[in-house]
Amino acid sequence: MSVVRYVALGDSQTEGLGDGDEVSGLRGWADRLAELLEMAEPGVQYANLAVRGQLAGQVRATQLDAAVALRPDLATVVAGMNDLLRPRFDAEATAAELEAMFAALTGAGARVATLTFPAMERLVPLARPLAPRVPALNARIREAAARHGVLVVETYGEEVVVDPRLWSPDRLHAAPLGHARIAAAFAHALALPGSDRGWAVPLPAVAPARGVRALAAEARWVAGFLGPWLGRRVRGRSSADGRVAKRPVLGPVGIDRQAGD
């Protein structure tokens, strides 16, 4: 495929949380995909409009018009996980927001790609009550994508995707290895030269934590991540507050590292 302009829309995963930091800068799977695109076709222009904490409707309201105005050849739309974690989650409403973005971007001539979400209860045992939400949203994403010719990267059901080593300590954002795997999955779906299903190959097996060690890990996660997240919900705050896109305009990819790092 010929890509000159690539625009990424989404929330914290697309922004790159878990891959880098606020001092050195966030990289993330979309940056890594842009690097892979640049390696295949030098001269790619890349913009990343993603903002952490945004719901699918907020992504549509604050990013879609700007994305269409950039006239992308390729756009990725990954949103809905923040909706899924809310008490009043509505799979139909969330998918409708995504479909509106699919329709607008494909209608503007862009090739659009999205993904399905992993089984989060495999990563966060306390999230088991939310387990039915993921396949419900994934099914609607597939249906909406099919109506608009949107490419779907299937991560749900891939064993490697729920390997804790691909995830940051908060279990909600990919670690650098996870971001690299997501980028490779998109590259494979887009049939970029040199891409394959290597992204889905499981990591070498390791013994999982059990007993006291497992309980201690859960306690650290609750104190370090779940507690602060619930605190923001109670106060009506969002990690999106005051945030702006890190790459709001198209510009050169600027590879200074190997995309698989």
N, C-alpha and C positions, 0 to 999 in steps of 0.2 A: 504494500500500500504506500502511496505517496503522502507524506505528512510534512507540511511546512509549519503549520500553526497547531499547537497542542494546548488545550485549556483544561484544567482540572477543577471540578466543583466538588464540594463535600464538607466534611467536618474534621475532627482532630486526626483521624487516620490519614486523610489526604494531606492535611497540613504537615504531618510528619511527626507527631508526638511519639516519643519512645525511640526516636532515631536522631541522636544529637541532643542539644540542649539550648536554652535561651541565650547562652553566652556564645557558644561556637556556631549556633544556628541549627535549625531543624532540616533534616534531609527528607526522609520518608519515601514511601513507595512511588509516589507520583514523580518526585525528583529523579528517582532511580529509573523509572520508566522513560522519562524524558532523555536521560543519558543513553539508554539503550536505543531509543529512536534516533538520537544524534549519531550514534555509532553506525547505525544502518543507513541513515540519510543525513549527512552533514548539512547544517544550515537551518535546523529546526528552531522555531521560536516557541517559547514556553511561558505560560502564565498559570499561576496557582491561586485560585480565589477562595480556597477553603478556609474556614474559621472554626476553631474548636468549639464544642458545646452546642452547635446549632442543630435544631430540629430540621427535618426534611422541609417543612414549610418555610423555615427561615432561610435555608439554602436557596430555595426557589425565589423567595422575596428579595434577597440581597445579592445573589450571585448570578442568577439566570440572565437578566438583561445585559449585564456587563459581559457575560460569556458570549452571548449571541453577537454583541457589538464587536467582539474580537474576531469574528468570522473564522472559527476554528475548522480545521480539516478533521481533527480528532478531538473529542471531548470525553472525559471520564466523569461519571456521576456516581458517587458512593456516599449515601446518607441513609438514615433510618435507624441506626443503632441507638442514638440518643432518644428517639421516640420509643423504641422498644423497651427502654428502661423506665419509662414514665408509668405511673400507676394507671392512667387512663389511656393506655396504648390502644390505637385503632389501626389494625393492619390495612384495612381498606383505605382509610384516609391518608395514611403514610404512603402507601403505594400510589395513590392518586397524585400526590405531590411529585413523586418521582416520575410518574408517567407524563405529567405536564412538562417536566424538564426534558424527558426523552422526545416528546412531540416537538417542542420548540427548537431543540438543537438539531434533530434530524430534518425538521422542516427548513432549517437554515442551511442545510447541505452538509452538516458534519456527520462523520461516522462516530457513533456513540458506543461506549462500553461501560458496563457496570459489573457488579459481582453479587453473589449470594453470601449470606453470613454464616459463620460456623456455629456449631452447637455450643452455646456459651455455658451451659450447665456443666460441660466437660472441663471447663477452665475455672468456673466459679461454682463450687458445689452449692453455695447458699442461693444460687439463682435457679435452682431446679423448679420452683413454682412458675418461672417465666419460660420454661423450656418449650411449651407449645407455640409460643409467639414466633420463634425463629422460623420454623418450617412454614407457618402461616404467612409471614411476610415474604419469605423466599418464593413461595408459590405465586404470590401476586406480582413480585418483581419479574419472574419469568414470563408471566402472562402479559404484563405491560410491555416488556422488552420485545416479545414476539410480535405485538401489534405494530411496533415502530421499527422493526429491523435492528434492534439494539443487541450488541454482542454481550453475552453473559458469561463471566468467568465463574465457573462452579467451584466454590471452595467447600460448600456444605457436604459433609460425608467423607472428605479427604482426611485421613488419619493424622497426617503431619500438621494440619492446620490447628489441631487442638493439642499439640505438643507444647507444654509450658515453656520450653526453651525458645520458642518463637515469639514469646510474649513478655512484655515488661512486667515488673513486680506488681503493677496495679491490675494486671490481667485483662485490661480493657484496651490497651494500646500495644501494637506490635513492637517487638524489640528490633534492633537493626537486622538480625537474621530474618525475622518475620517480614519486615518491609521489603527486604531483598527477594524473598519468596513471592510476595504479592506482585512485585514488579515483574518478576520472571513469568508468573502466571498470566498477566496481561500480555506480555511480550509473546508468549506461546499462542494465546488466543488470537492475537493480531498477526500471527505467522511471521514475526520478524526473523530475519536471517540468523541462524545459529540458535534459535530458541527451541525448546523441547519440553517434555513433561518432567524434566529433572526437578522442577520446583515442588512436585508432589511426592518425591522420594522420601520416605521416613528417615529420621535421624537414627543413629545407632541406639539400641535400647539401653535404658538405664533403670535401675530399681527405683520405684516411686517412694516418696516419704510415707511412712506409716506410723500409727500409734501416736506417741507423744510428739514426735517431730512434725507429723501432719497437723495435729491440733495446734501446736505452737505457730506453724506457718499460717494457719487460718486466723489465729488471734492477731498476728502481726498485720495481716492484710486488712482485717476489720478495723484495727486501730489506725493504720496508716493511710488507708484509702477509702474504705466504705464509710467510716465515720465522717471524714471531711466532705465526702460527696453528699451524704444525707444532710449534713449541716447546711450546705449550699441550697439544697432543695427546700429546707425549712425556712431559710431566710429569703427565699425567692431570688436567689442569685444564680448566675450561670458563668461557666468558664469563658463564655463568649463575650461577656460584658467588657466593653472597651477595646475589643480586639478588631484588627483589620487584617485583610489578606496579606500574605508575605510577598507575593509576586503578582500584584494587581494588573500589570501590563505585560504584553509580550516582550520577550527579550531572549538573547542567546542562552542556550543551556549552560555553557561554561563548564564543561567536564574538567575536574581537577583530581578525580579519583576513579578507580575502576568501579563500574556500576555494580559489581557483585560483592564489593567489600562488606 
